[in-house]
Amino acid sequence: MSLVEMRLAGPVLSRHLRMALAGVSLLAGMAPAVAQQPTAVQSRAAAISIPAGPLETALLSLGRQTDLRLVYRSEITTGKTTAGATGALSPADALARLLAGTGISYRISGNTVTLDAGAASATSAVGEDADTTLQPIVLRDGGSGAAADQPYETPGSTDYISREEIERFRGSSAGDIFKNTPGVISANSHNGGSVNVNIRGLQGQNRVRVAIDGTQQTTTTWRGYAGVDDKTYIDPDLIGGVSISKGPSGGAAGAGVNGGVVGIRTLNAKDIVEDGKQYGGRLRIGAQDNTTSDFSINSQVQQTDPAGFFDFRNGNGSVALATVQDNFDFVIAAARRYRGNYFAGEKGPTTYRFNNRDYLLSYTKPGEEVFNTSAESTSFLAKGTLYFDDAQSLELGYVRYESTFGEALPSLLFTQDETFRQAKLSSVVTDTFTARYRYNPDDLTDLKVNAWMSIVDQTNISTGLAFYLPPFITPTTRPPGDDPRYAMTHTWGGDISNTSKFDTDYGNVSVNYGASYLIEDIDSRPYLSRGYITDRGVLMNPSIGSREISSLFAAGEWEATDWLTFNAGLRYDHYRLEDDGITSTTGVRERDGGRLNPSISTTIEPIDGLQFYALYAEGMRPPTMRETMGNDGNVTPNPYLKAEVAKNWEIGVNLSRDGLITDSDSARLKLSYFNNNYTDYISRVPAVPVPGMPVFTFDNLEKARFSGVEVSAAYDMGMFFVEGSLTYYTDYAFCRTSSTCSDTTVDMDYAANHMPPEIMKRLTIGTRLFDDRLSAGIRVTQAGERLSPVTPSARQYTGMWVPYTTVDAFATYKITDNLTFDLQAENLTDRYYIDALDGWNPAPGRTIRAMLTAKF
């Protein structure tokens, strides 16, 4: 039986929590022995620095400094100390030194080490009862450490959102999971229910890729004067973890994007099955308050009386079943959730100041129902992995998401109070298929081959601005024109890559290289934009056609010394656009182009756990179909647009230390300064006046620039923990030409609604009590003013907010080892406010959520 791997949520856990989270069956430890032959991993010398002290702490440090995986029962190391290990040592030699004089023996198979208390202990264990035989063991995964720690060990701006974080602060929409991440905001989270990521001021038009299990599901939707949304749909209960890379990225996912990559991993079997077991399940039910139990389409009267907490209508539920066997694992999961329109908070300013005048933030008043914020969804997931042998595996997956949800064009939200109402609901269905093959027999071959397809079938409602006149007021009913905008997008993709590791006389070298390809086929239907249903309206022709992006990439890492590492990469991206629309105002049907994008970085690690790094990276974002060929946004297409190019540099510090003050605490810090420059930045600009033609078009600006500071920090001493983040933009500019730069966006550009707060701060303080059975805490969020001022002509079309401070609270109690109760309070102080980048919809007022999770 092959050993099961587990990545711990954090590098340092109390002994009791480790015992609870561990639990690989003793049967795994009884796997057939493999002959001990030194491998490259075992014999490769590295700089080891582990001081004398508790053996448990020393083994943790060894796991982080080497590529060994350590498997052992926790009682083996209890109370034992070590003389430490320091110097240029192979992992095997370092382990031998740490265990010298402890009476602990070990067996090595590949890079997996099994610790044993000795022959006497092994013999007695066989004769003990079943409860003793199945005592848990602890599995350590060395190398880069736990996924949550990787950002603090990576020379560049990366973040990771764990399942624990997602469950701790669930929020009202899927986009709320990003609220702890510096430099990242999910825009318009409360208007459409999708994930629409903004990274360091870049948003929309495929600048940021949100990849679900490596696929692209994102679709671009026109939002009226406010611009466009890049929409991705996922249920939080089906998420296993989220990795974020800011700026140009390597690998297949980074092809054709310059803002960053958000990688969402869905659940796998090992998220559900407890270690040491072959079968497992998770059942979760939840309820919340502060929502309506029902609402009426075209209603203009906002409710003020929320539904009861236990009305069995506003809530969520999910179930997941999984198995982990010797040669395969499999998980199946389903989720269902419903939330009516929520209610705004009661306390806070309702206006903002502009040119010495006060304007309403929203037509929704404090305590009122917020129209068009409902969401009802059903999700399904099936994923399985076949392990042909220790070196080969094949994972197949399928995810389906169905939803009907409220949304409104910003035009409906800001034009006039008399037209503000509950619109008809939009809908979306997504299907995602994945196949992922891996072959990893040795250090020279780590081959990955992936193929995938996603289908997005969506209908968004284009709501007219007309005033609704019900039949009892006028004999002839004149309902407003709610015209459906239908689009179906098929996206296929595939990639192949390999990683090779070498030992040289001049240091260790690792090289990753590969190729990727995707094609996005957009099929949309023309629709009418009209005030009343009886109007003739204006015919709108959305994009119809295809977009292809292919890429060749290579990246290498050279560990020149034990304290100096160099990284370099090169990728070539090529794109092709083909317009299949029924009309062409330009006569251009095809467009292609490409670019070679380099990257380079240097990392200095003067002492273990402290890194200083500097990097430079370039990336290309091709123009989209909407910007070049076909457009339903009152914009003249421009097929001659140049690709948008990022030229970013960054310097930073990483700190990852255990045992900083006590033997069992941990400290993490990531501090970075970034300077992101975008040449040929694509902007919506006023068009040359032509009678009967749209008044806007897209054009390349000379450049745009964003620079700032980001900080992530965490300290955990078991009973007490604190986490914080900071984003502060020090400078920015939009330059139409090299000599005409401005501190405002181009007049009427979509970017006016993409500008984040100048400063964003978050602090979480928590505690663990009753032998770690209870964890509780609060989160305080502060958002400053918009980064750029708004021009008078763009004020009406730009979502505004005033600086705000919100407080959220959480408590998780482990009733039994298999039953957990969660209680969460969003916006505890019931503040009335507009979330940054959330348009004209007030955020939810005080909302209480309760959730019960059973594992079996």
C-alpha positions in Angstrom: 0.0 0.0 0.0 1.5 3.4 -1.0 1.8 6.0 1.7 -0.9 8.8 1.8 0.4 12.4 1.8 -1.2 15.1 3.9 -0.3 18.8 3.7 -0.8 20.4 7.1 -2.7 23.7 7.3 0.2 25.2 9.1 3.7 24.3 10.1 3.3 24.4 13.8 0.3 22.9 15.6 -0.2 21.9 19.1 0.3 18.2 19.9 -3.4 17.6 20.5 -4.4 19.3 17.3 -1.8 17.3 15.4 -3.2 14.1 16.9 -6.7 15.1 15.8 -5.7 16.1 12.3 -3.4 13.2 11.7 -4.5 9.6 11.4 -3.0 7.7 8.6 -3.9 4.0 9.3 -1.2 1.7 10.7 -1.8 -0.3 7.6 -0.1 2.4 5.6 3.0 2.0 7.8 2.9 -1.8 7.0 3.6 -1.2 3.3 6.2 -3.6 1.8 9.7 -2.4 2.5 11.7 -1.1 -0.4 15.4 -1.6 -0.6 17.4 1.3 0.8 19.3 2.7 -2.1 20.5 6.2 -2.0 18.6 8.5 -4.4 19.5 11.9 -5.6 17.2 13.4 -3.0 18.9 11.5 -0.2 22.5 12.2 -1.3 22.2 15.8 -2.4 24.1 18.0 0.0 22.4 21.1 1.3 23.0 23.8 3.9 21.3 22.4 7.0 20.9 24.6 10.1 19.0 22.9 13.0 19.9 23.9 16.5 19.9 21.5 19.5 16.5 21.2 21.2 13.3 19.3 21.2 13.4 16.5 18.6 9.8 17.3 17.3 10.9 20.9 16.5 14.0 19.7 14.8 12.2 17.2 12.6 9.8 20.0 11.6 12.7 22.1 10.6 14.3 19.3 8.6 11.1 18.8 6.7 11.1 22.4 5.6 14.8 22.5 4.7 14.9 19.2 2.7 12.8 17.2 0.3 12.2 14.4 2.8 8.7 13.3 3.9 8.7 12.1 7.5 6.2 9.5 8.7 6.0 8.7 12.5 3.8 8.3 15.5 3.8 11.4 17.6 4.5 9.5 20.8 7.9 8.3 19.4 9.3 11.9 19.6 7.6 13.0 22.8 10.1 14.2 25.4 13.1 13.5 23.3 15.8 16.0 22.4 18.5 16.2 19.8 22.0 17.7 19.5 21.0 19.3 16.2 22.6 19.2 12.8 24.5 22.0 11.0 26.6 22.2 7.9 26.6 21.0 4.3 24.8 17.7 4.7 22.7 15.3 2.7 19.1 14.9 4.0 20.0 11.3 5.1 23.1 12.4 7.0 21.2 15.3 8.7 18.4 12.9 9.8 21.0 10.4 11.2 22.6 13.2 13.3 19.2 14.4 14.6 18.3 10.8 15.7 21.7 10.0 17.2 21.2 8.8 20.7 17.4 8.9 20.7 16.9 5.2 20.2 14.7 5.8 17.1 15.4 3.9 13.9 14.3 4.7 10.4 13.6 3.3 7.0 14.1 5.2 3.7 12.1 4.6 0.6 12.7 7.2 -2.1 12.3 10.4 -0.3 9.9 9.0 2.3 11.3 8.3 5.8 9.4 6.1 8.3 10.5 6.5 11.9 10.3 3.6 14.3 10.7 3.3 18.1 12.8 0.1 17.6 12.1 -3.6 17.3 10.8 -4.0 20.9 8.2 -1.4 20.3 7.2 -2.8 17.0 6.8 -6.2 18.4 4.6 -5.1 21.3 2.4 -3.1 19.0 1.4 -6.2 17.2 0.1 -7.8 20.3 -1.9 -4.8 21.5 -5.6 -4.4 20.9 -7.1 -2.7 17.9 -7.4 0.7 19.5 -3.6 0.8 20.1 -2.8 -0.7 16.8 -4.6 2.1 15.0 -3.1 4.9 16.9 -2.5 7.9 14.6 0.8 8.7 13.1 1.9 12.2 11.9 2.9 12.7 8.3 5.1 15.6 7.4 5.5 16.9 3.9 8.8 18.6 3.4 10.0 20.7 0.5 8.1 23.9 0.2 6.0 23.1 3.2 2.3 23.5 3.6 0.4 25.4 0.9 -0.5 28.2 3.3 3.2 28.8 4.0 4.3 28.9 0.3 3.7 32.6 -0.2 6.1 33.3 2.7 8.8 31.2 0.9 8.2 32.4 -2.7 10.2 35.3 -4.2 7.2 37.1 -5.6 3.7 38.2 -4.9 1.7 35.1 -4.2 -1.1 34.3 -1.7 -3.0 31.3 -0.6 -6.6 31.0 0.8 -7.1 27.8 2.7 -10.4 25.9 3.3 -10.1 27.0 6.9 -10.1 30.7 5.9 -13.0 30.2 3.5 -15.1 28.6 6.2 -14.1 31.1 8.8 -15.3 34.1 6.9 -17.9 32.8 4.4 -19.5 36.1 3.5 -22.6 36.8 1.4 -21.1 35.9 -2.0 -18.3 33.7 -3.4 -16.2 36.8 -4.0 -16.0 37.5 -0.3 -13.3 34.8 0.1 -10.7 37.3 -1.2 -11.3 39.8 1.6 -8.2 38.9 3.5 -5.9 39.0 0.5 -3.8 42.2 0.0 -4.0 43.7 -3.4 -7.0 41.6 -4.4 -10.7 42.5 -4.6 -13.6 40.7 -6.1 -15.6 43.6 -7.7 -19.3 43.8 -7.9 -19.7 40.8 -5.6 -23.2 41.9 -4.6 -24.5 42.4 -8.1 -24.5 39.1 -10.0 -23.1 36.7 -7.5 -19.9 35.9 -9.5 -16.2 36.1 -8.9 -14.8 39.1 -10.7 -11.2 39.6 -9.6 -9.3 42.9 -9.5 -5.5 42.6 -8.8 -3.6 45.8 -8.1 -5.9 47.9 -10.2 -6.2 45.5 -13.2 -9.6 44.1 -14.0 -11.8 42.9 -16.8 -11.2 42.0 -20.5 -9.2 38.8 -19.5 -6.5 40.7 -17.6 -6.9 38.3 -14.7 -7.4 34.6 -15.2 -9.6 32.7 -12.7 -8.8 29.0 -13.4 -10.9 26.2 -11.8 -8.7 23.1 -11.7 -6.6 24.6 -14.4 -9.6 25.4 -16.7 -10.8 28.8 -18.0 -14.5 29.4 -17.3 -14.5 33.2 -17.2 -16.9 35.1 -19.6 -17.0 38.8 -20.2 -20.3 40.6 -19.7 -21.2 44.1 -20.6 -22.3 46.2 -17.6 -23.5 49.4 -19.4 -21.7 52.6 -18.8 -19.8 51.1 -15.9 -17.8 48.7 -18.1 -17.5 44.9 -18.2 -17.4 42.1 -15.7 -15.2 39.0 -16.1 -17.5 36.4 -14.4 -16.6 33.1 -12.9 -19.0 30.9 -10.9 -18.2 28.5 -8.1 -19.8 27.3 -4.9 -17.6 27.9 -1.8 -18.5 24.5 -0.4 -16.8 22.9 -3.4 -13.5 24.8 -3.0 -10.4 23.0 -1.6 -8.1 26.0 -1.7 -7.2 29.1 -3.7 -3.7 30.1 -4.9 -3.1 33.6 -6.3 -0.2 34.9 -8.4 0.0 38.6 -9.0 1.3 40.0 -12.3 2.6 38.0 -15.2 2.8 34.3 -14.3 4.6 31.2 -15.6 3.1 27.9 -16.6 0.1 27.2 -18.7 -2.3 29.4 -16.7 -0.3 32.5 -17.3 -0.7 32.5 -21.1 -2.2 35.8 -22.3 -2.8 37.5 -19.0 -0.8 40.3 -17.4 -2.8 41.0 -14.2 -2.4 37.7 -12.4 -3.8 34.2 -12.0 -6.3 32.9 -9.4 -6.1 29.1 -9.2 -9.2 27.5 -7.6 -8.8 23.9 -6.6 -12.0 22.0 -6.1 -12.4 19.3 -3.4 -10.6 16.1 -3.8 -11.0 12.8 -1.9 -8.3 13.6 0.7 -10.2 16.7 1.7 -13.0 14.5 2.9 -11.5 11.1 4.0 -9.7 11.3 7.3 -6.2 10.0 7.3 -6.0 6.3 8.0 -9.5 5.6 6.6 -10.7 4.4 3.3 -14.1 6.0 3.3 -15.4 9.3 4.5 -18.2 11.9 4.1 -19.1 15.4 5.0 -22.6 16.8 5.6 -23.1 20.5 6.0 -26.2 22.6 6.7 -26.5 26.3 7.4 -29.0 29.1 7.8 -28.8 32.9 7.9 -30.9 36.0 8.7 -31.1 39.5 7.1 -32.7 38.4 3.9 -36.1 38.4 2.3 -38.2 35.3 2.2 -39.7 36.4 -1.2 -39.8 39.3 -3.6 -41.7 40.5 -6.6 -40.4 41.2 -10.1 -40.7 44.9 -11.1 -41.5 45.8 -7.5 -40.4 49.4 -6.6 -41.2 49.1 -2.9 -38.3 47.9 -0.9 -39.1 45.7 2.1 -37.9 46.6 5.6 -38.8 43.4 7.5 -36.2 40.5 7.1 -37.3 36.9 7.2 -36.8 34.8 10.3 -33.6 33.0 10.9 -35.1 29.5 10.8 -37.6 30.0 7.9 -35.9 27.1 6.1 -35.7 29.1 2.9 -32.5 31.2 3.3 -29.7 28.8 3.8 -27.4 26.3 2.3 -26.6 22.6 2.4 -24.0 20.3 0.9 -22.9 16.7 1.0 -19.6 15.0 0.0 -18.7 11.3 -0.1 -15.3 10.0 -0.9 -13.0 7.0 -0.8 -9.2 6.6 -0.8 -8.0 3.2 -2.0 -4.6 1.7 -2.8 -4.8 2.5 -6.5 -7.5 5.1 -6.8 -9.5 7.8 -5.0 -12.9 9.3 -5.8 -15.1 12.1 -4.4 -18.6 13.1 -5.3 -20.2 16.3 -3.9 -23.4 18.4 -4.3 -24.3 21.8 -2.9 -27.5 23.8 -2.7 -28.0 27.3 -1.5 -30.7 30.0 -1.6 -30.6 33.6 -0.4 -33.2 36.2 -1.0 -32.4 39.9 -1.4 -30.4 41.0 1.6 -31.0 44.2 3.7 -28.6 47.1 4.0 -27.1 48.2 7.3 -28.6 50.9 9.6 -25.7 53.1 10.6 -23.4 55.1 8.4 -23.3 58.0 5.9 -25.6 57.8 2.9 -24.0 60.5 0.8 -20.6 61.4 -0.6 -19.2 64.8 -1.2 -18.2 65.9 -4.7 -17.4 69.5 -5.9 -19.0 70.9 -2.7 -22.3 69.0 -3.3 -23.7 65.9 -1.6 -24.9 63.0 -3.7 -26.6 59.7 -2.7 -24.4 56.6 -2.5 -27.4 54.5 -3.4 -31.2 54.8 -3.9 -31.4 52.1 -1.2 -31.9 53.6 2.2 -30.5 52.2 5.5 -32.3 49.1 6.6 -34.0 48.6 3.3 -34.1 45.5 1.0 -31.4 45.8 -1.6 -33.0 44.9 -4.9 -31.3 42.4 -7.3 -29.1 40.7 -4.8 -30.7 37.2 -4.5 -29.0 34.0 -5.5 -30.1 30.4 -5.9 -27.7 27.8 -7.0 -27.2 24.0 -7.3 -23.7 22.5 -7.8 -22.3 19.1 -8.4 -18.8 17.7 -8.5 -17.3 14.3 -9.3 -13.5 13.8 -9.3 -11.4 10.7 -9.2 -7.7 9.8 -9.5 -6.2 6.5 -10.8 -2.7 5.6 -9.5 -1.2 3.2 -12.0 1.9 2.9 -9.9 4.0 5.1 -7.6 5.0 7.2 -10.6 1.8 7.6 -12.7 -1.6 9.0 -12.0 -4.6 10.2 -14.0 -7.2 12.5 -12.5 -10.7 13.0 -14.2 -13.1 15.6 -13.0 -16.5 17.2 -13.7 -18.1 20.2 -12.1 -21.6 21.6 -12.9 -23.0 24.9 -11.6 -26.6 26.2 -12.1 -27.9 29.5 -10.8 -30.6 32.1 -11.1 -29.6 35.3 -9.5 -30.4 39.0 -9.3 -28.3 41.6 -11.1 -28.9 45.0 -12.5 -27.1 47.1 -15.0 -25.5 50.1 -13.2 -27.6 52.3 -15.4 -30.6 51.1 -13.5 -28.9 51.8 -10.2 -27.8 55.4 -10.7 -30.1 57.0 -13.3 -33.2 58.0 -11.2 -35.0 56.7 -8.2 -38.3 56.3 -10.1 -36.8 53.5 -12.3 -35.0 51.7 -9.5 -36.7 48.3 -9.1 -36.4 44.5 -8.8 -35.5 43.3 -12.3 -36.1 39.9 -13.7 -33.5 37.2 -12.7 -30.5 36.2 -14.8 -29.3 32.6 -15.1 -26.2 30.7 -15.8 -25.2 27.0 -16.3 -21.6 26.0 -16.4 -20.1 22.5 -17.1 -16.4 21.9 -16.7 -14.5 18.7 -17.7 -10.9 18.0 -16.7 -8.3 15.3 -17.4 -4.9 15.6 -15.7 -2.1 13.0 -16.2 1.2 13.0 -14.2 4.3 10.8 -14.6 7.1 11.3 -12.0 9.5 8.4 -11.9 12.7 10.4 -11.0 14.2 13.8 -10.6 14.6 14.3 -14.4 10.9 13.5 -15.3 7.9 15.2 -13.7 5.6 15.2 -16.7 2.2 16.7 -16.6 -0.4 16.5 -19.4 -3.7 18.3 -19.0 -6.8 18.6 -21.2 -10.1 20.4 -20.4 -13.3 21.9 -21.7 -15.7 24.4 -20.2 -19.2 25.4 -21.4 -20.9 28.5 -20.1 -24.5 29.0 -21.0 -25.8 32.3 -19.6 -28.7 34.7 -20.0 -28.3 38.2 -18.5 -31.2 40.6 -18.3 -30.8 44.1 -20.0 -33.3 46.1 -18.0 -34.8 49.2 -19.5 -34.8 52.4 -17.6 -38.5 53.1 -18.1 -40.9 53.7 -15.3 -43.1 50.7 -14.6 -46.8 51.5 -14.9 -49.0 48.7 -13.5 -52.4 48.0 -15.0 -54.5 49.6 -12.3 -52.9 52.9 -13.1 -53.1 52.9 -16.8 -55.4 50.9 -19.1 -52.5 49.8 -21.3 -49.8 48.0 -19.5 -46.4 49.3 -20.4 -43.8 47.2 -18.5 -40.2 48.1 -19.1 -38.2 46.2 -21.7 -36.4 43.4 -19.9 -34.4 42.0 -22.9 -32.4 38.8 -22.4 -28.8 38.9 -23.5 -27.9 35.3 -24.3 -24.4 33.9 -24.9 -22.9 30.4 -24.9 -19.1 30.0 -24.7 -17.2 26.8 -25.3 -13.5 26.9 -24.3 -11.1 24.0 -24.9 -7.6 23.9 -23.7 -4.6 21.6 -23.1 -1.0 21.9 -21.9 2.1 19.7 -21.4 5.0 20.4 -19.2 8.0 18.7 -17.5 10.2 19.6 -14.6 13.8 18.3 -14.4 16.1 18.6 -11.4 19.9 18.3 -11.7 22.8 18.2 -9.2 25.9 20.1 -10.5 29.2 21.1 -9.2 27.9 24.6 -9.2 24.7 24.1 -7.3 21.3 22.5 -7.8 19.3 23.4 -11.0 15.6 22.9 -11.7 14.0 23.5 -15.1 10.3 23.6 -16.0 9.3 23.8 -19.7 6.2 23.2 -21.7 3.5 24.4 -24.1 -0.2 25.3 -23.8 -3.1 26.1 -26.1 -6.7 27.3 -25.6 -9.5 28.3 -28.0 -12.6 30.2 -26.8 -15.6 30.0 -29.1 -18.2 32.7 -28.4 -21.8 32.4 -29.7 -24.1 35.3 -28.8 -27.5 36.5 -30.0 -28.4 40.1 -31.0 -30.9 41.7 -28.6 -32.7 45.0 -28.2 -32.0 47.9 -25.9 -35.2 49.7 -25.2 -37.2 51.5 -22.5 -40.6 49.9 -22.7 -41.5 46.5 -24.1 -43.7 48.3 -26.7 -40.7 50.3 -28.0 -38.9 49.3 -31.1 -35.5 49.7 -29.4 -31.9 49.7 -30.6 -30.4 46.5 -32.0 -27.3 45.4 -30.1 -24.8 42.9 -31.7 -22.5 41.3 -29.2 -19.3 39.5 -30.0 -19.5 36.3 -32.1 -16.3 34.5 -33.0 -13.2 32.8 -31.5 -10.1 33.6 -29.6 -7.0 31.4 -29.6 -4.0 31.7 -27.3 -1.0 29.4 -27.6 2.2 29.6 -25.5 5.7 28.1 -25.2 7.3 28.6 -21.8 10.4 27.7 -19.9 11.7 28.7 -16.4 14.8 27.7 -14.5 16.0 27.9 -10.9 19.7 27.8 -10.0 20.7 27.4 -6.3 24.1 29.0 -6.7 24.9 28.7 -3.0 23.1 27.8 0.1 22.0 31.5 0.4 21.8 32.7 -3.2 19.2 31.6 -5.8 18.5 32.8 -9.3 15.4 32.3 -11.3 14.8 33.1 -15.0 12.0 32.5 -17.4 11.0 33.0 -21.0 7.6 32.5 -22.6 6.2 33.2 -26.1 2.5 34.0 -26.3 0.6 34.1 -29.6 -3.0 35.0 -30.1 -5.5 34.9 -33.0 -9.0 36.5 -33.1 -11.6 35.6 -35.7 -14.9 37.6 -36.0 -17.9 35.5 -37.1 -20.5 38.3 -36.4 -23.3 39.1 -38.7 -22.0 42.6 -39.2 -18.5 44.2 -39.6 -18.2 47.9 -39.4 -14.4 47.8 -40.0 -14.1 45.0 -42.7 -11.5 43.3 -40.6 -12.4 39.7 -39.7 -9.1 38.3 -38.3 -6.2 39.5 -36.2 -3.2 37.9 -34.7 0.0 38.7 -33.0 2.6 37.5 -30.4 5.3 38.5 -28.0 8.3 37.1 -26.2 8.1 37.8 -22.4 11.1 37.4 -20.1 11.3 37.2 -16.3 14.2 37.1 -13.8 14.5 37.1 -10.1 17.2 36.8 -7.3 16.7 35.5 -3.8 19.1 36.0 -0.9 18.6 34.0 2.3 21.2 35.1 4.8 19.7 33.0 7.6 17.2 30.1 7.5 13.6 31.5 7.1 14.6 35.0 6.0 14.6 35.9 2.3 15.3 39.1 0.4 14.2 39.0 -3.3 14.0 41.2 -6.4 12.2 40.3 -9.6 11.3 41.7 -13.0 8.6 40.2 -15.3 6.9 41.0 -18.5 3.5 39.7 -19.8 1.2 40.3 -22.7 -2.6 40.6 -22.6 -4.1 40.4 -26.2 -7.0 42.6 -27.1 -10.3 40.9 -26.8 -13.1 40.3 -29.3 -15.2 43.0 -27.5 -12.4 45.6 -27.9 -11.5 44.8 -31.5 -14.3 43.1 -33.5 -17.8 43.0 -32.2 -19.3 45.0 -29.4 -22.7 45.6 -27.9 -21.5 48.4 -25.6 -22.1 51.5 -27.8 -18.5 51.3 -28.8 -16.9 51.4 -32.3 -14.6 48.3 -32.7 -10.9 48.8 -33.3 -9.2 45.8 -34.9 -5.9 47.6 -35.0 -5.4 47.6 -31.2 -2.0 46.6 -29.9 -1.6 44.0 -27.2 -1.3 45.4 -23.6 2.1 44.7 -22.1 3.0 44.5 -18.4 6.6 45.4 -17.4 6.6 44.9 -13.6 9.4 44.9 -11.0 9.2 44.1 -7.3 11.4 43.9 -4.3 10.4 42.2 -1.0 11.2 40.3 2.2 9.9 37.0 3.4 10.1 35.7 6.9 9.0 32.2 7.9 10.2 31.2 11.4 9.1 28.6 13.9 10.1 28.8 17.6 10.5 32.5 17.4 9.6 33.2 21.0 8.4 29.9 22.3 9.1 26.3 21.2 5.8 26.0 19.4 5.0 29.4 18.0 5.3 30.5 14.4 5.8 33.9 12.7 5.2 34.7 9.1 5.8 38.0 7.2 5.7 39.1 3.6 6.5 42.7 2.7 6.8 43.8 -0.9 7.0 47.0 -3.0 5.7 46.7 -6.5 6.0 49.0 -9.5 3.7 47.8 -12.4 3.9 49.5 -15.7 1.6 48.8 -18.6 2.5 50.0 -22.1 -0.2 50.2 -24.8 -2.8 50.1 -22.0 -6.2 49.6 -23.7 -8.7 52.2 -22.7 -12.2 53.2 -23.7 -11.9 56.7 -25.1 -14.2 59.3 -26.9 -14.5 58.5 -30.6 -14.2 61.0 -33.4 -17.7 62.4 -33.8 -19.5 60.7 -36.7 -23.3 61.1 -37.1 -25.2 57.9 -36.3 -22.1 56.2 -34.9 -21.2 55.3 -31.3 -19.5 58.0 -29.3 -16.8 55.7 -27.8 -14.0 53.4 -29.1 -11.0 51.6 -27.7 -7.5 52.8 -28.1 -4.0 52.2 -26.7 -2.7 54.7 -24.2 1.1 55.2 -24.0 1.1 53.6 -20.5 -0.5 53.2 -17.2 1.3 52.7 -13.9 0.5 51.4 -10.4 3.0 51.2 -7.5 2.5 50.4 -3.9 3.3 48.3 -0.8 1.7 45.1 0.3 2.1 43.4 3.7 0.9 40.0 5.0 1.7 38.9 8.5 0.7 36.2 10.9 1.8 35.1 14.4 0.5 31.9 16.0 1.3 30.6 19.5 -1.5 28.0 19.7 -3.8 29.6 22.2 -3.6 33.0 20.6 -3.2 34.0 16.9 -3.2 37.2 14.9 -3.2 37.8 11.2 -3.1 41.1 9.2 -2.8 42.5 5.7 -2.1 46.0 4.2 -2.3 47.4 0.7 -1.1 50.9 0.1 -0.8 52.5 -3.3 2.0 55.0 -3.4 1.6 56.2 -7.0 -0.3 55.7 -10.2 -0.8 57.4 -13.6 -2.6 57.2 -16.9 -0.7 58.6 -19.8 -2.4 59.2 -23.2 1.0 60.1 -24.5 4.4 60.1 -22.9 4.0 63.8 -22.1 0.3 63.8 -21.1 0.0 61.9 -17.8 -2.9 62.4 -15.4 -3.9 61.3 -11.9 -7.4 60.5 -13.2 -8.4 57.8 -15.6 -9.2 58.8 -19.2 -12.6 60.4 -19.3 -15.4 57.7 -19.4 -12.9 54.8 -19.4 -14.0 51.6 -17.8 -11.0 51.9 -15.5 -12.8 54.5 -13.4 -14.7 51.6 -11.9 -11.6 49.5 -11.4 -9.6 51.9 -9.2 -9.2 50.3 -5.7 -8.9 52.1 -2.4 -5.7 54.0 -1.8 -5.3 52.0 1.4 -6.9 48.8 2.7 -6.2 47.3 6.1 -7.4 44.1 7.8 -6.6 42.6 11.2 -7.8 39.3 12.6 -7.4 38.4 16.3 -8.4 35.0 17.6 -8.0 32.4 20.3 -8.2 28.7 20.8 -9.6 27.3 24.0 -10.7 24.1 25.7 -7.9 22.0 24.2 -8.4 23.6 20.8 -12.0 22.6 20.6 -13.1 26.2 20.5 -11.6 28.9 18.2 -13.1 32.4 18.1 -12.1 35.9 17.0 -12.9 39.1 15.2 -11.8 40.7 11.9 -11.6 44.5 11.5 -11.5 45.9 7.9 -10.7 49.5 7.0 -11.0 50.8 3.4 -9.8 54.3 2.4 -10.8 56.6 -0.4 -10.8 55.7 -4.1 -7.2 55.8 -5.4 -8.0 58.3 -8.2 -10.3 61.3 -8.2 -13.3 61.1 -10.5 -13.9 63.7 -13.3 -17.2 65.6 -13.3 -18.4 64.0 -16.5 -17.7 60.5 -15.2 -19.1 61.0 -11.7 -22.6 59.7 -12.5 -21.2 56.5 -14.1 -18.7 55.7 -11.4 -19.6 53.6 -8.4 -18.6 55.6 -5.3 -17.9 54.8 -1.7 -16.8 56.6 1.4 -14.1 55.3 3.7 -15.5 52.6 6.1 -14.6 50.3 8.9 -16.4 47.0 9.4 -16.2 44.3 12.0 -16.8 40.5 11.5 -16.8 37.8 14.1 -16.5 34.0 14.1 -16.6 31.1 16.5 -16.1 27.4 15.7 -16.8 24.8 18.3 -15.9 21.1 17.9 -18.8 19.4 19.6 -17.2 16.0 19.0 -14.4 14.8 16.8 -16.8 14.5 13.9 -19.3 17.3 14.6 -18.5 21.1 14.3 -20.7 24.1 14.9 -19.8 27.5 13.3 -21.3 30.8 14.1 -20.4 33.9 12.1 -21.4 37.5 12.2 -20.9 39.7 9.1 -20.9 43.4 9.6 -21.3 43.1 13.4 -21.8 46.9 13.9 -24.6 47.0 11.2 -22.8 49.6 9.2 -24.4 51.1 6.1 -21.7 51.3 3.5 -20.8 50.5 -0.1 -18.0 47.9 -0.5 -15.0 49.1 -2.5 -15.6 48.4 -6.3 -19.1 47.2 -5.6 -21.0 49.9 -7.5 -24.1 51.4 -6.1 -25.4 48.4 -4.0 -25.0 48.8 -0.2 -23.3 45.8 1.4 -25.3 43.5 3.7 -26.1 44.8 7.2 -25.6 42.7 10.3 -25.9 39.1 9.2 -25.8 36.0 11.4 -24.9 32.6 9.9 -25.0 29.3 11.7 -23.6 26.1 10.2 -23.3 22.5 11.4 -20.8 20.2 9.8 -20.7 16.5 10.3 -17.9 14.2 9.2 -18.2 10.5 9.1 
